Every structure is written in structure tokens, then in C-alpha cells.
Amino acid sequence: MKKITLIGIVLIIVGCGSNQEDQFTAIYQSELCDKYSLYVNNKDVNGMLSLYTDDAIINGNASEQIIGKEAIKNEFIQWFENVDSIDHSATVISAKFFGNKAFVYGSWKLNQISKDGKKTNLRGNWMNHSEKIGNNWKMKIDLWNDSEFYELRDQNINYASTQDQTMLPENVSPDVYKVLVDNDYVKVLDVKFKSGQSDNMHHHNVFTAYVVNGGKMLNTYPDGSTSTMEIPNGMAVHRDFETVHQVKNIGDTDMHIILVEHKNIKPSPK
């Protein structure tokens, strides 16, 4: 009887957790995604700015990162001034929240007509790190990509499924890598290195990363060769090839990185 009761309690807890995520997904879709599309379609700059924190960062593929509300404002003004009409939509695919912070992954579509009559049809994916300020969720880090930019994308193939499970970073170094989101499209990892800390040799599929707190890294590769690199705060990077390495934080400060591994982008030759 005790065993049955315990199982029941566990099922209730799991069910509540799942229900909370579903509720949050619906809230985020309504408060962020739907409003984003509404404001974009109406070319409402002030509405767009209301969705971002004051220190927000936007980073898209093959483009310079945009830091702070003033820079974001100028970016939207320039975009809106150069188009006649916009039809934008965004959909949440996966959402996780931790108190007043959240990591959300989704897809977007855009059809627009520019001032010169040129028609553009784009689609892609986005990943946001958001914070709840007062009663409203706002985007702090807005990462996106244009699927047309990745010509090797194939939604029918999961390239990550071929990875050696014994080489997954979260398996070999769970003290460094925490899985925040894991679905059919991406795996989002919260990566934290203390000063002097090292992980174990591991494998990454194609990935996009954002550096919250930077520092100095020592990379060691399977053949024994090494490389060092300084990574600044706010750096965003995309690697379209597979990576096998061991990383050590050889700087004086702790490092924090949000890393998104793409499951259906075919790795290119390095």
C-alpha cells in the first residue's frame, strides 16, 4: 500500500511539473511571441522595445550582435523604414523556467515586401534567455538563425543521434554541463567552469553558443594538440562542424556559457 501511495505521489509531482511547463509555454506564447509578431507586423518600435530588458542582446546568424535598447531601437527603426509590409509569426517549441529566468526555443516565419517591391520569405529558429521583471517576461538574450542560411538543414535527419553517448558533455562532466532543454530539434546546455576547472574529453554536434561570463580557455584535442583563446562577455559563436575536445578554464574568473546543439543541421567538413 505504501509503495502504491509513493508511486501515486511521484506521478502527481511529475504531472504537476509537466502541467506547469505547459502553462508557461502558453503564457510565453501569448506574452512574448504573439506580441512580438503583432508589434513587428504593425511596425511598432515602442512595442518591440517593451519586450526586451534594458541590457538585452540580439544576435542573428552572420551578423554583428546588437547590445542595449538604444541599439535595438535603431535596428528596428531601420528595418521598418525599409519595408512596406510585414507578415511575421513565431511559435514556442520548448520552454523551461527557473524562478524568474527562462530558456525558450521556437521557430519563426517572415514574409515581407520591401520599399522597392522585393518579396522576401524567410524561416528559422530562435532561442531566448528571458527574465521576469515585475509581472512581465522580457528577453535578455535573443539568438536567432535563418534556416535558408543553413543549406544543409534536413528536418528528417537527427545527426545528433549518431553521437557516442559516452562522449556527451553532460554525461562525462555533469558538474560543468546541465541540460536545460532537450527536444527533437536542439539540446540547450548551461555550461559553468570555475577558475581552474577542467571538463573531460567530449563531443559536440553543430552548435551555437552565447558567452554570459567570458574568460580564458585551454582546448586539448584527441591528438594531444592544444589551443588557447580569450572569449569576451557577450560573444556569440556558431560552429557548423563537429567538435571533440577537453576544455579548461585557465583564467582568474568563473566562466558561464549557454550552448545550443543543433540536432538536424548536418555537420560540414571542418
C-alpha positions, 0 to 999 in steps of 0.5 A: 500500500505504501509503495502504491501511495509513493508511486501515486505521489511521484506521478502527481509531482511529475504531472504537476511539473509537466502541467506547469511547463505547459502553462508557461509555454502558453503564457510565453506564447501569448506574452512574448511571441504573439506580441512580438509578431503583432508589434513587428507586423504593425511596425511598432518600435515602442512595442518591440522595445517593451519586450526586451530588458534594458541590457538585452542582446540580439544576435542573428546568424552572420551578423554583428550582435546588437547590445542595449535598447538604444541599439535595438531601437535603431535596428528596428527603426531601420528595418521598418523604414525599409519595408512596406509590409510585414507578415511575421509569426513565431511559435514556442517549441520548448520552454523551461523556467527557473524562478524568474529566468527562462530558456525558450526555443521556437521557430519563426516565419517572415514574409515581407515586401520591401520599399522597392517591391522585393518579396522576401520569405524567410524561416528559422529558429530562435532561442531566448534567455528571458527574465521576469521583471515585475509581472512581465517576461522580457528577453535578455538574450535573443539568438536567432538563425535563418534556416535558408542560411543553413543549406544543409538543414534536413528536418528528417535527419537527427545527426545528433543521434549518431553521437557516442553517448559516452562522449556527451558533455553532460554525461562525462562532466555533469558538474560543468554541463546541465541540460536545460532543454532537450527536444527533437530539434536542439539540446540547450546546455548551461555550461559553468567552469570555475577558475581552474576547472577542467571538463573531460574529453567530449563531443559536440554536434553543430552548435551555437553558443552565447558567452554570459561570463567570458574568460580564458580557455585551454582546448586539448584535442584527441591528438594531444594538440592544444589551443588557447583563446580569450572569449569576451562577455557577450560573444556569440559563436556558431560552429557548423562542424563537429567538435571533440575536445577537453576544455579548461578554464585557465583564467582568474574568473568563473566562466558561464556559457549557454550552448545550443546543439543543433540536432538536424543541421548536418555537420560540414567538413571542418 
